[in-house]
Amino acid sequence: MRVFLLAAAVVMLSGCASNQMYYSPYDLNRDGTMDAICPGMDYDPSKHSSYGWRSDGSDECNDRNESA
């Protein structure tokens, strides 16, 4: 279990340290358009949320679903 937690921590740190685009977890094929939730909603993958592991598009999608 400790090995798994250590490996997960290393993966998370390496992901934050890389200079990659931040995709939404709702974008299944990473094309900049939501697939799973808010289908068809476009977003800019280069704009990441304050948490740094997902795009701001996820927040916009969540706000849209909460108001509906």
C-alpha positions as CSV (number, residue, x, y, z in Angstrom):
1,M,0.0,0.0,0.0
2,R,2.8,2.4,0.8
3,V,4.4,1.7,-2.6
4,F,1.2,2.6,-4.3
5,L,0.8,5.8,-2.4
6,L,4.4,6.8,-3.1
7,A,4.0,6.0,-6.8
8,A,0.8,8.0,-6.9
9,A,2.5,11.0,-5.3
10,V,5.4,10.8,-7.8
11,V,3.0,10.7,-10.7
12,M,1.0,13.6,-9.4
13,L,4.2,15.7,-8.9
14,S,5.6,14.9,-12.3
15,G,2.3,15.8,-13.9
16,C,2.3,19.2,-12.2
17,A,5.9,19.8,-13.1
18,S,5.4,19.1,-16.8
19,N,4.4,21.8,-19.2
20,Q,1.5,20.1,-20.8
21,M,-2.0,21.2,-21.7
22,Y,-4.6,20.6,-19.1
23,Y,-7.5,18.6,-20.4
24,S,-10.9,18.1,-18.7
25,P,-11.6,14.7,-17.4
26,Y,-14.9,15.0,-19.3
27,D,-13.0,15.3,-22.6
28,L,-12.5,11.6,-23.4
29,N,-10.5,12.0,-26.7
30,R,-8.7,15.2,-25.7
31,D,-9.8,17.3,-28.6
32,G,-11.0,20.4,-26.7
33,T,-14.7,19.4,-26.7
34,M,-16.5,17.7,-23.8
35,D,-17.7,14.2,-24.4
36,A,-18.9,12.6,-21.2
37,I,-20.7,15.6,-19.5
38,C,-21.8,18.8,-21.3
39,P,-21.3,17.1,-24.7
40,G,-20.4,19.5,-27.5
41,M,-19.1,22.2,-25.1
42,D,-15.8,23.6,-26.3
43,Y,-13.1,24.8,-23.9
44,D,-9.5,26.0,-24.0
45,P,-7.2,23.2,-22.7
46,S,-4.4,25.7,-22.1
47,K,-6.4,27.4,-19.3
48,H,-6.2,25.3,-16.2
49,S,-8.0,25.6,-13.0
50,S,-6.4,26.7,-9.7
51,Y,-5.8,23.0,-8.9
52,G,-3.7,22.6,-12.0
53,W,-4.8,19.2,-13.1
54,R,-7.8,19.9,-15.1
55,S,-9.0,22.7,-17.5
56,D,-11.3,25.5,-16.5
57,G,-13.8,23.9,-18.9
58,S,-14.6,21.4,-16.2
59,D,-15.6,24.2,-13.8
60,E,-17.8,25.9,-16.5
61,C,-19.4,22.5,-17.2
62,N,-20.1,21.9,-13.5
63,D,-21.6,25.4,-13.1
64,R,-23.8,24.8,-16.1
65,N,-25.1,21.4,-14.6
66,E,-25.7,22.9,-11.2
67,S,-27.8,25.8,-12.5
68,A,-29.9,23.4,-14.8
